[in-house]
C-alpha cells in the first residue's frame, strides 16, 4: 500500500506574491500555444521547453525528442504533454535521476516543472517518498496533475521561473540552472572538489586595480634596494677536512 503524500506548509516566497507591476523587459517571457502559433513560434516554444527542462548545460543534440516535437506541432499532444515527455525521457532521467539522490531529483524537478524552489525540507521528503513508491514517472505525473501546475501554466504554457525579479530589490533570485548545478555538495565532495582546487591558503592577494602595470617605476625598486645575502655560519668543529679535500686515486 502506497503512503499518502505528507502534508507540508508553504513558506513566504516571491512566487506566492501577486504581481501588479506593468510588464517590462525584466519580466519573464511567456511561451504559450493558445493562439495557434506559426511555424517559427512553434520553434520558439519548443526551444523554451528544452531550456526550462534540460537547462542550458544539458541541451545536447542527443537529448532532442523529435517525435514529441512532431506530435506537438501537429496538435496530437499539448504543451503539458510535451513537458511530461521531456521530463520522463531517457536523457533527462539518465543525467538527473540516476546521478542524484531522490531528494536532489525532487528539488530539480520542482524547480523546472513548477517554476519555484522547494518550500522546505519537509516538502522535499514528502515528494521523495512518492518517488520511492511510484518511481520518477509517477512523481512527475502527480506534479503535472497538481492544481499548482494547472493554475499557473495550464495545458498550453511552458513553465518558467516565477517571480524571479522584484522591482523593489536591486538583485533578483539566482536562476535555477545556476543555483543548482548537476552535482550536489555530497557528490562534489566525493569528486574532491573544491578541496583539491583550494588546498593552499591565499597568503597575499593584490586586487587587479592595484597591480603594477607595464612600465611602472615601482617595478624597478628592487634594483636600488640593497639585498644582503645572509651569511651562513659554520662551526669549526663541523668542518670535515678529509671529505672536503679532493683525493686523487693512484
Buried (B, 14 or more C-beta within 10 A) or exposed (E): EEEEBEEBEEEEBBBEEEEEEEEEEEBBEEBBBEEEBEEEBBEBBBEBBBBBBBBEEBEEEEBBBEEBBEBBBEEEBBBBBBBBBBBBBEBBBEBBBEBBBBBBBBBBBBBBBBBBBBBEEEBBBBBBBBBEBBBBEEBBBBBBEBEBBEEBBEBBBBBBBBBBBBEEEEEBBEEBBEEBEBBBEEBBEEEEEEEEEEEEEEEEEEEEEEEEEEEEEEEEEEEEEEEEEEEEEEEEEEEEEEEEEEEEEE
